[in-house]
Amino acid sequence: MTRLTETERELIAYHETGHAVMRCLLGRPFRGVVLTFMVDGMSFIDGNPPISRRLSKEELGLEIACMIAGAVADQIQADDPDLIRKGSKNDLIQAAKAIRMSGEPAAVLLEPHDLQSLYDSDDALPPEVARDLLSFARLACRRFGDYPDTLLRENWSKVKAVAKQLLLQKKGRLNSDQVQQIMDEIAPES
C-alpha cells in the first residue's frame, strides 16, 4: 500500500472531523474518528448507529446532517461551494437512502438515481449526481432546522482544532470524549 501525502491526509482529516464535530454539536452518538495513513485504507467515524425506520423524522434529519457533514467540511475547507470529493460518495448515497426511508417530499426528487448501482460502482459519482444528492440532503436537513453548512461554519475553529489533533495522533484516532474535550477548549465564535 502507498502512504498518503500530507495534503491528502489533511483533506481526509477535515472531512472526517466534519462528521465528528457535527455529531458532537447535534448530540449524536459515535465512538471516535479514525484517519488512516495508507491510500487503500479507509478513514471513518467509528460507531455510527445504523439508520432504521424506527428513528423519528427528527432523528433521521439529524443523522442526515451528520452524514453530509464531511462533504460540507470539504467545501468549507477548500472555499469551493461546488467541490464534492470522491470520498463523499458513500456518505451522499447513505444520506439519499435515509431520505427515501423518511418519506420526505425530497425523496421524490431522488427517483431517477439508482442508488445501489452508484454505490456498487468503483467510480466516483458523476458530478451532477453528487450535486443533486448533496442538495436533496440539505433540503431534508433544513426541514428539521439543522443545516450542516451553518453549524460547521459557526464552529469552524473547532473543526480545525480537532483536525489538527487528529493529524498529530500517531495512530490517527480520537475517541468521542477527546473530540468533545478539544471542542470545549475552543471559545465559541461570534
C-alpha positions in Angstrom: 0.0 0.0 0.0 1.1 3.5 -0.7 1.2 6.2 2.0 -1.0 9.2 1.7 0.7 12.6 1.2 0.5 15.2 3.9 -2.0 17.1 1.8 -4.2 14.1 1.3 -4.1 13.3 5.0 -5.1 16.8 5.8 -8.0 16.8 3.4 -9.3 13.5 4.8 -8.8 14.7 8.4 -11.1 17.7 7.7 -13.7 15.5 6.0 -13.8 13.1 8.9 -13.6 15.8 11.5 -16.7 17.5 9.9 -18.6 14.3 10.7 -17.3 14.1 14.2 -17.9 17.7 15.1 -21.4 17.6 13.7 -22.2 14.5 15.8 -21.0 16.4 18.9 -22.9 19.5 18.1 -26.1 17.6 17.5 -25.6 15.2 20.4 -25.5 12.1 18.2 -23.5 9.1 19.5 -20.2 7.9 18.0 -17.2 6.1 19.4 -14.5 8.1 17.6 -12.8 9.3 14.4 -10.1 7.3 12.6 -7.6 8.6 10.0 -5.6 6.0 8.1 -2.3 6.8 6.5 -2.4 4.5 3.5 -4.1 5.2 0.1 -6.1 2.0 0.1 -7.0 2.4 3.8 -10.4 3.8 5.0 -10.9 6.7 7.3 -14.2 6.8 9.1 -16.3 7.8 12.0 -16.4 4.8 14.3 -19.8 3.8 15.8 -22.3 5.5 13.6 -25.7 4.0 14.5 -27.4 2.1 11.7 -30.2 4.0 10.0 -33.5 2.5 10.9 -37.2 3.1 10.1 -37.6 3.2 13.9 -35.9 6.6 14.0 -38.2 9.6 14.3 -38.2 12.0 11.4 -36.3 14.5 13.6 -33.7 11.9 14.5 -33.4 10.9 10.8 -32.9 14.5 9.9 -30.1 14.8 12.4 -28.4 11.7 11.1 -28.6 13.0 7.5 -26.9 16.2 8.7 -24.1 14.1 10.2 -23.8 12.0 7.0 -23.2 15.0 4.8 -21.1 17.0 7.2 -17.9 15.6 5.7 -18.8 16.8 2.2 -19.8 20.2 3.7 -16.4 20.4 5.5 -14.6 19.6 2.3 -16.4 22.6 0.6 -15.7 25.0 3.5 -12.0 23.9 3.8 -11.4 24.4 0.1 -13.6 27.5 -0.1 -15.3 25.9 -3.0 -19.1 25.5 -2.8 -19.2 23.2 -5.8 -16.5 20.8 -4.6 -17.5 17.2 -4.0 -14.6 14.8 -3.4 -14.7 11.2 -4.3 -14.5 10.3 -0.6 -18.0 11.8 -0.1 -19.6 9.2 -2.4 -20.7 6.7 0.3 -21.9 9.5 2.6 -24.1 11.0 0.0 -25.6 7.7 -1.1 -26.3 6.8 2.5 -28.0 10.2 3.1 -30.1 9.7 -0.1 -31.2 6.2 1.2 -32.1 7.8 4.5 -34.2 10.5 2.7 -36.0 7.8 0.8 -36.7 5.9 4.0 -38.0 9.1 5.7 -40.8 9.6 3.1 -39.9 13.3 2.9 -41.0 15.2 -0.2 -37.4 15.5 -1.3 -37.4 11.7 -1.7 -39.4 12.0 -4.9 -36.5 14.0 -6.5 -34.2 11.1 -5.9 -36.2 8.6 -8.1 -34.1 9.0 -11.2 -31.0 7.8 -9.4 -30.3 4.1 -9.0 -28.5 4.4 -5.6 -27.4 0.7 -5.4 -25.7 0.8 -8.8 -24.0 4.1 -7.9 -22.8 2.5 -4.6 -21.6 -0.7 -6.2 -19.6 1.1 -8.8 -15.9 1.8 -8.1 -16.2 5.1 -10.0 -16.7 8.5 -8.4 -20.2 9.8 -8.5 -20.9 11.8 -11.7 -20.6 15.5 -10.7 -24.3 16.3 -11.5 -25.5 13.3 -9.4 -23.2 14.2 -6.5 -24.5 17.8 -6.5 -28.1 16.5 -6.7 -27.6 14.2 -3.7 -26.0 16.8 -1.6 -28.7 19.4 -2.5 -31.5 16.9 -1.6 -29.8 16.1 1.7 -29.5 19.8 2.5 -33.2 20.2 1.8 -34.1 17.3 4.1 -31.9 18.8 6.9 -33.5 22.2 6.5 -36.9 20.8 7.4 -35.6 19.9 10.8 -33.8 23.2 11.4 -30.3 21.7 11.4 -28.4 23.0 8.4 -24.9 21.5 8.4 -23.3 24.4 6.4 -24.3 26.9 9.1 -23.4 24.8 12.0 -19.9 23.9 10.6 -19.2 27.5 9.6 -20.1 28.8 13.0 -17.8 26.1 14.6 -15.0 26.1 12.0 -12.4 26.9 14.6 -13.5 23.7 16.4 -13.3 21.7 13.2 -9.7 23.0 12.6 -8.6 22.2 16.2 -10.0 18.6 16.1 -8.5 18.0 12.6 -5.1 19.3 13.8 -5.2 17.0 16.8 -6.3 14.0 14.7 -3.3 14.6 12.3 -0.9 14.7 15.3 -2.1 11.4 16.7 0.4 8.6 15.9 -2.4 6.1 15.4 -4.7 8.7 13.7 -7.5 8.1 16.2 -9.5 10.2 18.6 -12.4 8.9 20.7 -15.6 10.9 21.1 -14.6 12.2 24.5 -11.4 13.5 23.1 -13.2 15.2 20.3 -15.6 16.8 22.7 -12.8 17.9 25.0 -11.0 19.6 22.1 -14.2 21.4 21.1 -14.9 22.5 24.7 -11.4 24.2 24.8 -12.2 26.4 21.9 -14.2 29.6 22.6 -17.4 30.0 20.7 -17.2 32.0 17.5 -19.4 35.1 17.2 
